[in-house]
Every structure is written in C-alpha cells, then in structure tokens.
Amino acid sequence: MTRLLAVAVAIAIAPCITSCADVGDRVLGVLNGDANDGDLLQENGPLPLGVGELPERRTRLALADGLSYLRVERGMADPNDVYAVEVALLPDERAAEALRSALVARGEQAQVVVVDGHAPDDPKPGPMRYLVRAGAFAARDQAEALRMRLLTAGHADARVVHTGEDGRATTGPWIVHVLELDPAQFAGTLQTELAGAHLGALAPLADVAARSGALAALGGGDFVRDPRDGIVGDPLGIVVRDGVLLSDAIQGRTSLVLPPGPGTRAVVAPVRNTLTASAEDGARRFLDGVNRTPGLVPECGGDESDAPSEAPAHGAVCTDASELVLLTPAFGPESPEAAELEAVLDAEGIVTALRDHPGPIPPDSRVLAATGRAATWLRSHVPEGSRVTLDLAVEADGVAIMDGASVLRGGPRLVRTGRFAITARAEGFASREDAGAYYRFGVQRRPRALAGIDERGRLLLVVAEGEQPGRSLGLSLAESAQVMLSLGARDALHLDDHAAALVVGGEPVTPAGDEALTVGDALVLSGSR
C-alpha cells in the first residue's frame, strides 16, 4: 500500500496567501503520512500567472502508485482591483459613451472600457466591444448598493463585477489543483460515472466520489439548466461510459477519450458520432441524437436541418422540427412529451409497441422518439413486430474509439503538440456576431476544469478555483493554456467552467458552497491507496 504524502514546497516568497483553514487544508490534514521525495510530481517552475515575482506555495500528496495531487496557491490581492457595476456591454462606441455621460449626469462615477472579443483562432481582427462600468469600491456591498440604484433607474442588466476577473494584469490570487496520473504505474480505474440512476439526476460531487470509493473525482461537465432547453440535468455534449454512448456529441468539439484498462494513454481529440437506424425493409435514417428531448439541440452542433445552424454554438439552443432520437433507460424512467410517435424496441431490436404519447422506457429496452418527417418515416417503415438495427459509432479524430472506452465532453482545445492552440471559434465558443460572448467566456477569468497529456503519456487533470476575489480569481482561456503548457502538457483542452470541482480522498478541495459541486456526471479515479 502506498503511503499518503503531504509536503509543502515554497517557491519565491512563501507565506500562506489566503486563509489556510479551508476545505483543501482539511484534506491535507486527513491525507498525511511520511514524506518520500520519489512520490512527488515532477518539478515545474512557478505557474505563469500574474505580474512580477509573486509568492507561490505548493502542497503535494501521493494518493496511489502513479497518482499524485498538487495544490498551488499563488499571488496576492491586487490593490488596483475593485468591485464595480457593469451596466452594459455594447457594440457601438458612441452608444457606450452616451450611456457613460448619462450616468455621470446622474452623479455616478462611470467609464467606458474597450474589451476584445476576438478569439485566438479567428483570422480577422476585432471586433471590439465597449463595456460601461460604474463605481469603484473596496467592498462588494457598496457595489451592490449602486447596482440596486441602477436597477431602479431602469438598467436591467446591471451586475456587480470584480475587476480582477476581467483578464487584465493583476497579482491574483489563484488556487490551482492538479491531479497527475501515470498510466504506466496506476493500476486503478479511470471512467465516467453518472451522478444518479439516470441522466439528469444531479448530486454533489462528493456523494458520487463516496459511492464509487474514489481516490479522486472531477466534475464531468455542464448540463441543461433551463427546462425550456430540455430536461434539466441532461449533459451538454457527449458522454460515453465503458463503450456505451449515453449522450450524443456536439460534432467536432474536443473531448477527453479514456481508453479502457490500466496502462493505456488518454487522448485529446475532436469527437464525432455517426448514428443510424435501419428498418427491416431496408430503409435507413440517421438518428439526430441520443437521450435528449426531440426538437431541442442544446449547444447546437447537430445535423443538417437544425436551425439556425448545425455548427456548435456555446450557450445557444438550436431547434429541429423533424428528429429521430434514441432514448435508453439511462435517459430516465419515461420519455419526454415532445415526440409525435414513439417505437418501443426490446433488447433484440424488435418493435413491441408504437405509441403517440410519452410512456415508460422499460429496462433492457429502447425507444425511438420521432417528430415531423422522422415520425412519418417511423410510421412507414417500422411496424410492430419488425426489427430495427441501430449503429452508434463514435470517432476521435477520425478513428473509432476502442471498445470499453469512456469519453468526457469538453472544448475548446487549448494546446496542440506542445504549442498554444485555442480553437474557440472553430468549436463554437466564439462568433463575430456576438463578440461579447467570447469576452465573457474566454477573456474573463472564471473557474476552469482542464485536462492535458504530457509527452510521457501522463494525464493532467486541473481545476482552477474562481469567482472568489481575495481567494482565487480563476483563469482566462489564454491563462489556462499557459498553465497547461507550464505543467508539461503536450495536448490539452478546456473541460468546463460550471463543473470546475474536485474531490480528493473523499473531501472537496474546491469550496464546499460552490454550486459547481452539484454535477450530473463525473470523472472518477478509483483504486487502492
């Protein structure tokens, strides 16, 4: 049995930057043991975050053979960072200046800040956006009071922000957590786990980890949060567990592919799925999705008839009036209300019932839920008693994934072959029509969950805490890429911001009150210590 390790290493000046009596330090108190320098993560230089020489404190734990945990606290609060109220983000400079002048006329301190909504992989320059801010306060409650005044005055989009999160130069602080897994030494398992009995069942990440007996667990990714967009809790993108496709891909988005069995390397690659249903009479039709509401395509990235586009679009929901969607017991006990016609298939693919209303999804059965022309196809070619053959193929970078593999959804890519390579526009996280969206998602600092693979095939799972001024500001996408490069990643991707949560040794190491700790699925690392 590997002894657990707790070693603090100082880089530069090394006082404790934030209060050390937090959740992460309680974990260090639980998972302590004798020091053994051979168990340490490979030494790297300080994280490339912040301006000037900053204090950095590192604490490491050996969780098992081939699995180590690193916690990095870096930087300090910047006196130039303040709380303010963001009044509007506008595409027109004159409109922004007019709004600033109106706020000044009301007696408020206001300014226009030019922000760049340009994605790194967009070959064209610009476009800029103009951020109107009011106030500058040391305390959040003062900014909240101004926000209430502005709401009363009709500025419905007013919200409190901290300027340390806007992506500009600062001294921090930051808290970054790193799991390093060496597949050549780790004899445990690494796979995706649902939070509950079916997709959409949400649970605290710590509960998922405890149920699995995990050494560590990482939040799996974002999910539907608005019932108008589908079933709340359904994952936004692909989920594959032990070779079984549970949720369809946002076509072309970079994901983390986890081959089955110990000793195999993970892969960072764009993932696509090809889904078809073949009727007994020879008719074939593509399946639009797996385990989601027919007609609604969260994040888009679907097939031809999706509107307004089949291209991925972060934060958007596309629609399609004609869809054929496969529902399995992983979806839940019953089908949604959206379908016009449903065919119930038994384990052998035989149609046991056709129904024009939602109903149960029996164990060992599947349901084809259809709308529009897809419902017409189902009526014409799939009578009761006939057989339907389903072909669900998943490819990573054009190569079929191995039997038994798991896939964790993500995007965009951050690093390719050891070089900075953020593919935000190509993967639908940025658009020239809404440059403000990329500013908020990619330029501003946010909590981040990241993954990478170094040249030796070791898997790096990284969680940066964020949205906690005075404790941790979070990372921009560019900072995320730089952090992964500094840790030795040859290929890396962004996994999520909403689900940026981590449990180590049964204890949350990210703040217990963080909403991101409630997840729909998780990446679970299990094995003996």
PyMOL commands that set and color helices and strands:
alter all, ss='L'
color gray80, all
select helices_A, chain A and resi 23-30+37-39+93-105+140-152+163-165+205-212+227-229+372-381+432-443+477-486+515-517
alter helices_A, ss='H'
color red, helices_A
select strands_A, chain A and resi 7-11+56-64+67-74+83-90+110-116+128-137+159-162+174-181+189-194+203-204+214-219+239-241+244-247+254-258+267-279+284-286+289-290+296-300+312-319+324-327+341-345+351-355+366-370+388-396+399-400+406-408+413-416+419-420+448-454+459-464+489-496+502-504+507-508+518-519+521-526
alter strands_A, ss='S'
color yellow, strands_A
deselect
rebuild
show_as cartoon
